[in-house]
Amino acid sequence: MEDFAQEAKKHLDQSQINYIYSGTESQSTLDRNVAAFSRYLVQRRVLRNIESVELNVSYFDKRLSSELPFFPAPVNCSPLYPNAIVDLLKVTNSFSVPVFVSQVSVIRPLDPSRLPQLVKNKSSSLIWQIYMQTDNIVDCYKHAKLAESWGYKALAVTVDAELNVKLRNEIAAQTASHSFVKVTPKEIKKLRQLSSLPLIVKGVMNADDAELAIESGADGIVISNHGARVLDHMSSTLEVLPEIVGRLKAKKKTRHAEVFFDGGIRRGTDILIALALGARACLLGRPVLWALSCDHENGITQMMTILKSELERAAILCGVAKISSVNSAVVRKAEF
Ligand SMILES: Cc1cc2nc3c(=O)[nH]c(=O)nc-3n(C[C@H](O)[C@H](O)[C@H](O)COP(=O)(O)O)c2cc1C
């Protein structure tokens, strides 16, 4: 992914580069998201005779399925070029994976109700991601209600951007004109009532919050610090993953919840580590934007292919034949 990150810069202007690559203030959360993976080591296994690995996973009682345990996170790709979201959706031409569609990536004349029809691969599914903003709250609920009839297979609400995205020392120009609503259990319950789609709360970094999200009616969460774009000196997402999974698994009421994960995934081994620590899928933010910038649909296909082959190789070498049953025996904490 580092090669994509370098190459993408040749295709972007300075304001696009700032928008995609930056984190908040000192960049400490951003650095930590990536560095956290080197705090874990994968366990090499031999004498296993594993030749291939089953990478497919299903979610929400099989209402959503994926050929791979990683797929695109919701990203505002409209600052790259107006139809970037259409190219992003084409990843489903090459892979049967879910794709999160960020509400803010769909700009006129594109219409969110028509995007599911662009997906030719019927095994793929789109997840409609909403931001609750003071100027769109009515549309937000309306779209949440209609998403199922439009063909989306799940609904996600991002809850961690209430003081907006801050890149280095500035509120991002791309989002500065919006005020984000402080989402509470009340809004989650309302979304739950409006839609029977699986509901995902994105932007959870704490076990109490994870429990509250599920008890308020969500079916899953995304452990995310918004790609380190909201608050400096936060925990990395990998640091909080085991505790959040442990808490949700400990209670009957929350045990069924799906836990997705994002932040700092740059290698197949990163995916293996996050899955071993309890994530059920890893989402990719910046890698998707870098790949789109480099070569649109082809770039994403190449990016997904590379991560798939890295994950397959790592899984086989660690004795994992079925990715959906990977567990913490595959990793250990680094001692130095
Ligand atoms: C340029 C950019 C735009 C983003 N836009 C959105 C968005 O529209 N909705 C959302 O929920 N998250 C958004 N995110 C956050 C991503 O969904 C994801 O949480 C984060 O990028 C994961 O970290 P990574 O970039 O290290 O993979 C955005 C991130 C970036 C870098």
The ligand as an ORCA input file, in Angstrom:
! r2SCAN-3c Opt
* xyz 0 1
  C     -10.248     11.220      2.834
  C     -11.106     10.444      3.788
  C     -12.483     10.572      3.722
  C     -13.294      9.880      4.614
  N     -14.656      9.981      4.495
  C     -15.447      9.291      5.351
  C     -16.848      9.325      5.199
  O     -17.396      9.958      4.297
  N     -17.596      8.616      6.093
  C     -17.030      7.896      7.119
  O     -17.745      7.285      7.912
  N     -15.694      7.834      7.264
  C     -14.898      8.493      6.397
  N     -13.543      8.372      6.508
  C     -12.964      7.451      7.511
  C     -12.841      6.035      6.914
  O     -14.108      5.433      6.759
  C     -12.041      5.106      7.829
  O     -12.608      5.120      9.120
  C     -10.545      5.440      7.931
  O     -10.068      6.042      6.751
  C      -9.766      4.151      8.206
  O      -8.421      4.408      8.374
  P      -7.323      4.215      7.199
  O      -7.459      5.423      6.323
  O      -6.060      4.164      7.944
  O      -7.655      2.941      6.462
  C     -12.712      9.052      5.612
  C     -11.321      8.907      5.657
  C     -10.513      9.578      4.752
  C      -9.023      9.372      4.805
*
